[in-house]
């Protein structure tokens, strides 16, 4: 007699991915009050002229789309402007050498060397891709320097 194969159910909420339906549900629950959610379900039921709003069914459909948790976290950290990587000791040494001279007047000594390195450090820490060709004027490099100042003060 041949052995029957049984399909193992993967546990929900574990691993490196999250279903889009679960993410949508938890986001709505985090930003909306229970009264708002209940009201929304009543409106949908009325519009569909059905007893069920279809939330569970839609959640299951959306869960077929799996999202990588690490990439998702990095994306949200970028959106809110938080560092996603810890500065290395070499980067902190570089910042401690150059930031004190830059911050009072936002003037960079030897801008063709220091400016691109500061942008490179900022891009690595914040997961952005500004590129090394950014100008050294305050509107271009200023935001990088101000973000690096926060990182430096946090990790020095």
The 8 nearest C-alpha neighbors of each residue, nearest first, counted from 0:
[[1, 2, 3, 4, 5, 6, 7, 8],
 [2, 0, 3, 4, 5, 6, 7, 8],
 [3, 1, 4, 0, 5, 6, 7, 8],
 [4, 2, 5, 1, 0, 6, 7, 8],
 [5, 3, 2, 6, 7, 1, 0, 8],
 [6, 4, 7, 3, 8, 2, 9, 1],
 [5, 7, 8, 4, 9, 3, 10, 2],
 [8, 6, 5, 9, 10, 4, 11, 3],
 [7, 9, 10, 6, 11, 5, 13, 12],
 [8, 10, 7, 11, 13, 12, 6, 14],
 [9, 11, 13, 8, 12, 14, 7, 17],
 [12, 10, 13, 9, 17, 14, 8, 18],
 [11, 13, 17, 10, 14, 16, 18, 21],
 [14, 12, 11, 10, 15, 16, 17, 9],
 [15, 13, 16, 12, 17, 68, 11, 10],
 [14, 16, 68, 67, 13, 17, 69, 66],
 [17, 15, 67, 68, 66, 14, 65, 18],
 [16, 18, 66, 65, 68, 12, 19, 67],
 [19, 17, 62, 65, 21, 20, 64, 66],
 [18, 20, 22, 62, 61, 21, 64, 23],
 [21, 19, 58, 61, 62, 23, 18, 22],
 [22, 20, 24, 18, 23, 19, 25, 58],
 [21, 23, 19, 25, 20, 24, 26, 18],
 [24, 22, 20, 26, 21, 25, 19, 27],
 [23, 25, 21, 27, 26, 22, 20, 28],
 [24, 26, 28, 22, 27, 23, 29, 21],
 [27, 25, 29, 23, 28, 24, 22, 30],
 [26, 28, 24, 30, 29, 25, 31, 23],
 [29, 27, 25, 26, 31, 30, 24, 32],
 [30, 28, 26, 27, 31, 25, 32, 24],
 [29, 31, 27, 28, 26, 32, 25, 33],
 [32, 30, 28, 27, 29, 35, 36, 33],
 [31, 33, 35, 34, 36, 30, 28, 29],
 [32, 34, 36, 35, 37, 31, 28, 38],
 [35, 33, 37, 32, 36, 38, 31, 39],
 [36, 34, 38, 32, 33, 37, 31, 39],
 [35, 37, 39, 33, 38, 34, 40, 32],
 [38, 36, 34, 40, 39, 35, 33, 41],
 [39, 37, 35, 41, 36, 40, 34, 42],
 [40, 38, 36, 42, 41, 37, 35, 43],
 [39, 41, 43, 37, 42, 38, 52, 44],
 [42, 40, 38, 44, 39, 43, 45, 37],
 [41, 43, 45, 39, 40, 44, 46, 38],
 [42, 44, 46, 40, 45, 41, 52, 47],
 [45, 43, 52, 41, 47, 49, 42, 46],
 [44, 46, 48, 42, 43, 47, 41, 49],
 [45, 47, 43, 48, 44, 42, 49, 41],
 [46, 48, 44, 49, 45, 43, 52, 42],
 [49, 47, 45, 46, 44, 50, 43, 51],
 [50, 48, 44, 47, 51, 45, 52, 46],
 [49, 51, 44, 52, 48, 45, 47, 53],
 [52, 50, 53, 49, 44, 54, 40, 43],
 [51, 53, 44, 43, 40, 54, 50, 49],
 [54, 52, 56, 51, 55, 57, 44, 43],
 [53, 55, 57, 56, 52, 58, 51, 40],
 [56, 54, 58, 57, 53, 59, 52, 60],
 [55, 57, 59, 53, 58, 54, 60, 61],
 [58, 56, 60, 54, 59, 55, 53, 61],
 [57, 59, 20, 55, 61, 56, 60, 54],
 [60, 58, 62, 56, 57, 61, 55, 20],
 [61, 59, 57, 62, 58, 63, 56, 20],
 [60, 62, 20, 58, 19, 63, 59, 64],
 [63, 61, 18, 20, 19, 59, 64, 60],
 [62, 64, 61, 60, 65, 18, 59, 19],
 [65, 63, 62, 61, 19, 18, 66, 60],
 [64, 66, 18, 17, 16, 63, 19, 62],
 [67, 65, 16, 17, 18, 68, 64, 19],
 [66, 68, 16, 70, 69, 15, 71, 17],
 [69, 67, 71, 16, 70, 15, 72, 66],
 [70, 68, 72, 71, 67, 73, 15, 16],
 [71, 69, 73, 72, 67, 68, 74, 66],
 [70, 72, 68, 74, 69, 73, 67, 75],
 [73, 71, 69, 75, 74, 70, 68, 76],
 [74, 72, 76, 70, 71, 75, 77, 69],
 [73, 75, 71, 77, 72, 76, 70, 78],
 [76, 74, 78, 72, 77, 73, 79, 71],
 [75, 77, 73, 81, 79, 78, 74, 80],
 [78, 76, 80, 74, 75, 79, 81, 73],
 [79, 77, 75, 76, 80, 74, 81, 73],
 [78, 80, 76, 77, 81, 75, 74, 82],
 [81, 79, 77, 78, 76, 82, 125, 75],
 [80, 82, 76, 79, 77, 83, 125, 78],
 [83, 81, 125, 124, 84, 80, 76, 85],
 [82, 84, 125, 124, 81, 73, 76, 126],
 [85, 83, 124, 82, 86, 125, 123, 126],
 [84, 86, 124, 87, 83, 82, 154, 150],
 [87, 85, 90, 124, 91, 84, 88, 154],
 [86, 88, 90, 89, 91, 85, 92, 84],
 [87, 89, 91, 90, 92, 86, 93, 155],
 [90, 88, 92, 87, 91, 93, 86, 94],
 [91, 89, 93, 87, 92, 88, 86, 94],
 [90, 92, 94, 88, 93, 89, 95, 87],
 [93, 91, 89, 95, 90, 94, 88, 96],
 [92, 94, 90, 96, 91, 95, 89, 97],
 [95, 93, 91, 97, 98, 96, 92, 90],
 [96, 94, 92, 93, 97, 98, 91, 99],
 [95, 97, 93, 94, 92, 98, 99, 100],
 [96, 98, 94, 100, 95, 99, 93, 101],
 [97, 99, 101, 94, 100, 95, 102, 96],
 [100, 98, 101, 102, 97, 95, 96, 103],
 [101, 99, 98, 97, 102, 103, 107, 106],
 [102, 100, 105, 98, 106, 107, 99, 103],
 [103, 101, 105, 104, 99, 98, 100, 106],
 [102, 104, 101, 105, 100, 99, 106, 98],
 [105, 103, 106, 102, 101, 100, 107, 137],
 [106, 104, 101, 102, 103, 107, 137, 141],
 [107, 105, 101, 104, 108, 102, 100, 103],
 [106, 108, 110, 101, 109, 105, 114, 113],
 [107, 109, 110, 106, 113, 101, 100, 97],
 [108, 110, 111, 112, 113, 107, 114, 106],
 [111, 109, 114, 113, 107, 112, 108, 135],
 [112, 110, 109, 114, 113, 115, 135, 108],
 [113, 111, 110, 114, 109, 115, 116, 108],
 [112, 114, 110, 116, 115, 111, 109, 117],
 [115, 113, 110, 117, 116, 112, 111, 135],
 [116, 114, 131, 118, 117, 113, 119, 112],
 [115, 117, 119, 113, 118, 114, 120, 112],
 [118, 116, 120, 114, 119, 115, 121, 113],
 [119, 117, 121, 115, 116, 120, 122, 114],
 [118, 120, 116, 122, 117, 121, 115, 123],
 [121, 119, 117, 123, 118, 122, 116, 124],
 [122, 120, 118, 124, 123, 119, 125, 143],
 [123, 121, 127, 119, 125, 126, 120, 124],
 [124, 122, 126, 120, 121, 125, 119, 127],
 [123, 125, 84, 121, 122, 82, 126, 83],
 [126, 124, 82, 122, 83, 127, 123, 121],
 [127, 125, 123, 122, 124, 83, 128, 77],
 [126, 128, 122, 125, 129, 123, 77, 121],
 [127, 129, 130, 122, 126, 123, 119, 131],
 [130, 128, 127, 122, 131, 133, 118, 132],
 [129, 131, 128, 132, 133, 118, 119, 122],
 [130, 132, 115, 133, 118, 119, 129, 116],
 [133, 131, 130, 134, 115, 129, 135, 118],
 [134, 132, 131, 130, 139, 135, 129, 140],
 [133, 135, 136, 139, 132, 140, 114, 137],
 [136, 134, 140, 114, 139, 137, 110, 133],
 [135, 137, 139, 134, 138, 140, 141, 106],
 [136, 138, 141, 140, 139, 135, 105, 142],
 [139, 137, 141, 136, 140, 142, 135, 134],
 [140, 138, 137, 136, 134, 141, 135, 133],
 [139, 141, 143, 137, 135, 142, 138, 136],
 [140, 142, 137, 144, 143, 138, 139, 145],
 [143, 141, 145, 144, 140, 146, 139, 138],
 [144, 142, 146, 140, 141, 145, 121, 147],
 [143, 145, 147, 141, 146, 142, 148, 140],
 [144, 146, 148, 142, 147, 143, 141, 149],
 [147, 145, 143, 149, 148, 144, 142, 150],
 [148, 146, 150, 144, 149, 145, 151, 143],
 [147, 149, 151, 145, 146, 150, 144, 152],
 [150, 148, 152, 146, 147, 151, 153, 145],
 [151, 149, 147, 153, 148, 152, 154, 146],
 [150, 152, 148, 154, 153, 149, 155, 147],
 [153, 151, 149, 150, 155, 154, 148, 147],
 [152, 154, 150, 151, 155, 149, 148, 147],
 [155, 153, 151, 152, 150, 86, 91, 85],
 [154, 151, 152, 153, 91, 95, 150, 92]]
